[in-house]
Amino acid sequence: MTRPLIAIPARFAATTSALRYAAEVNARALIEAVWRAGGEPASLHPADADAADVAARLARFDGVLLPGGGDLAPHRYGATDTHSAVYDVDDLQDAFDLEVARQALQLGLPLLAVCRGLQVVNVALGGSLEQDMGGPEREHRHVVHPVAIRSGTLLEQAAGAEKVEASCYHHQRVDRLGTGLTVTAHAADGTVEGLELPGGAGWFTAVQWHPEDTAHTDPVQQCLFDALVRAADR
């Protein structure tokens, strides 16, 4: 059987241990989770963010996975100042990811967005972000915590649960919701942990955590990738 082809925008890396030069990469855990789900993961080179060009490039794929990464430039969501904690901003990466999100949603391509990916979708639809959640007592870095999922959502259907243990690594979170988005999951401190677009053209769900971190041992987390690939196969 032919595996559904899943586009995953690459991340720029200044150095990697196995290569002599700068690289474009994706997390191995993310790639393996898509593969276990029956998908064929394919890295997508971040290039010209022209809408027509991105749409044409995505047209050959069956689904899209927007992965984690560095912070979006605050000006992308209308902020005039940049918090000192903002890091790893790349203008090309931002422009490309935002257009991939817009085009995937417009084309109705199945889309799973993870961590930065959730934030990208929110900003692509006119939302904003809290640039920094605060110090160690507030940020969600290197933390596994419970997340409550709203009943009746695509996220609940995919995970098969209304409460999950989420592996988080982020210091920013959703502030103003993008147009048409609804919140599907919360952490105990009120942080938005899931987003969906009711009435959208295709299957789409987004999570603020990193399901790939524990998908190899937690079937609930693997189910998110399984659901993406099933939707892509249709």
C-alpha positions in Angstrom: 0.0 0.0 0.0 1.1 3.6 -0.7 1.7 5.6 2.4 0.0 9.0 2.6 2.6 11.7 2.0 2.9 14.1 4.9 4.6 17.4 4.4 6.6 18.7 7.4 8.3 22.1 7.0 12.0 21.8 7.9 13.7 23.8 10.6 17.0 25.6 10.1 19.9 24.4 12.2 23.2 26.3 12.4 25.1 23.1 13.1 24.4 19.3 13.4 26.7 16.6 14.7 26.5 14.5 11.5 27.0 17.2 9.0 29.8 19.7 8.3 27.5 22.6 7.5 24.2 24.3 8.5 21.2 22.0 7.9 17.5 21.7 7.5 16.1 19.3 10.1 13.1 17.7 11.7 12.9 15.9 15.0 13.5 12.2 14.6 10.7 11.4 17.2 8.3 13.4 15.0 9.3 11.6 11.9 9.0 8.2 13.6 5.6 9.0 14.9 4.3 9.7 11.4 6.0 6.6 10.1 4.4 4.4 12.9 1.1 5.9 11.9 1.5 4.6 8.3 2.5 7.9 6.8 5.5 8.9 4.6 7.0 11.9 6.2 8.6 14.4 3.8 10.7 17.4 4.8 9.5 20.6 3.1 12.2 23.2 2.2 11.3 26.7 3.6 11.5 29.0 0.6 9.5 31.6 -1.2 6.3 32.3 0.8 4.3 33.3 -2.3 0.8 32.0 -1.7 0.4 30.5 -5.2 3.8 28.8 -5.0 3.1 27.3 -1.5 -0.3 26.1 -2.6 1.2 24.4 -5.7 3.9 22.7 -3.6 1.4 21.5 -1.1 -1.0 20.1 -3.8 1.2 17.0 -4.2 0.8 16.1 -0.5 -1.9 14.2 1.4 -1.5 16.0 4.7 0.6 18.5 6.6 2.3 18.5 10.0 3.4 21.9 11.4 6.2 21.1 14.0 7.7 22.9 16.9 10.6 25.3 16.7 11.7 28.8 17.7 9.6 31.8 18.4 7.6 33.8 15.8 8.7 37.4 15.4 6.3 39.5 17.6 5.6 41.9 14.7 3.8 39.0 13.0 1.0 39.5 15.4 1.2 43.3 15.8 3.4 43.6 18.8 5.6 46.8 18.7 8.1 45.6 21.4 10.1 42.3 21.6 10.4 40.6 25.0 14.0 39.7 25.9 13.0 36.0 26.2 12.1 35.7 22.5 14.6 33.5 20.7 15.5 31.8 17.4 13.4 34.1 15.2 13.9 33.6 11.5 12.0 35.7 9.0 12.0 33.2 6.2 10.9 30.4 8.5 8.1 32.6 9.9 6.8 33.7 6.4 6.9 30.1 5.1 5.2 28.5 8.1 2.5 31.1 8.2 1.7 30.6 4.5 1.8 26.8 4.8 -0.8 27.1 7.6 -3.0 29.4 5.5 -2.8 27.3 2.4 -3.3 23.9 4.1 -6.5 25.2 5.8 -7.7 26.8 2.6 -7.0 23.7 0.5 -8.6 21.5 3.2 -5.5 19.4 3.6 -5.5 17.4 6.8 -3.3 19.4 9.3 -1.8 18.6 12.7 0.0 21.5 14.3 2.3 21.0 17.3 3.6 23.6 19.8 5.0 26.4 17.6 2.7 25.0 14.9 -0.3 25.8 17.0 1.0 29.3 17.5 1.6 29.7 13.8 -2.0 28.8 12.9 -3.3 31.2 15.6 -1.2 34.0 14.2 -2.0 33.1 10.5 -5.7 33.6 11.4 -5.1 36.9 13.0 -4.5 35.9 16.6 -1.7 37.0 19.0 0.7 35.4 21.5 1.8 36.2 25.0 5.5 36.7 24.3 6.7 35.2 27.6 4.7 33.3 30.3 7.1 34.2 33.1 9.9 32.5 35.1 10.3 28.8 35.9 7.2 28.7 38.1 5.0 29.7 35.1 6.7 28.5 31.9 6.0 25.1 30.5 9.5 23.9 29.8 10.6 20.3 30.5 7.2 19.7 32.1 4.8 16.8 31.8 1.4 17.9 33.1 -2.3 17.0 32.7 -4.4 18.6 30.0 -8.2 18.6 29.9 -9.7 18.1 26.5 -13.1 19.4 25.6 -15.7 16.7 24.8 -16.9 16.3 21.3 -13.9 17.8 19.6 -11.7 16.3 16.9 -8.9 16.3 19.5 -10.9 14.1 21.8 -11.9 11.8 19.0 -8.2 11.5 18.0 -6.9 11.0 21.5 -9.8 8.9 22.7 -9.6 10.6 26.0 -10.7 13.7 27.9 -7.5 14.0 29.9 -3.9 13.4 28.7 -0.5 13.7 30.2 1.3 16.3 27.9 5.0 16.8 27.5 5.5 20.5 27.1 8.4 22.8 26.1 7.3 26.3 25.6 7.5 29.8 27.2 4.8 31.5 25.0 1.1 30.8 24.7 -2.0 31.9 22.9 -3.3 35.4 23.9 -6.0 36.5 21.4 -7.6 33.7 19.4 -7.4 33.8 15.6 -10.6 34.2 13.6 -12.8 31.1 13.7 -10.7 29.1 16.1 -12.0 27.5 19.2 -10.2 26.2 22.3 -10.3 22.4 22.7 -7.9 21.9 25.6 -6.6 23.7 28.7 -3.8 23.2 31.2 -4.7 23.7 34.9 -3.3 27.2 34.8 -5.6 28.2 32.0 -3.0 27.9 29.2 -4.6 27.1 25.8 -3.4 23.6 24.9 -5.6 22.8 21.9 -7.2 24.6 19.0 -9.6 23.7 16.2 -11.4 25.4 13.3 -15.1 24.4 13.3 -16.5 24.5 9.8 -13.1 24.4 8.2 -12.5 22.8 4.8 -10.5 19.8 6.1 -9.5 17.8 9.2 -7.4 20.1 11.6 -6.4 20.0 15.2 -3.5 21.7 17.0 -1.9 21.0 20.4 0.5 23.2 22.4 2.5 20.3 23.7 4.8 17.8 22.0 3.0 14.5 21.5 6.0 13.1 19.7 8.0 13.1 22.9 6.1 10.2 24.4 4.2 8.8 21.4 6.5 5.7 21.4 5.3 4.7 24.8 1.9 6.5 25.2 -0.8 5.2 22.7 -2.9 8.3 23.4 -0.1 10.6 22.0 0.5 8.3 19.1 -3.2 8.4 18.3 -2.8 12.1 17.2 -0.4 11.1 14.4 -2.6 8.1 13.6 -5.6 10.4 13.1 -3.6 12.8 10.8 -2.6 9.9 8.6 -6.1 8.4 8.5 -7.4 11.7 7.4 -4.7 12.1 4.8 -5.4 8.6 3.5 -9.0 9.6 2.9 
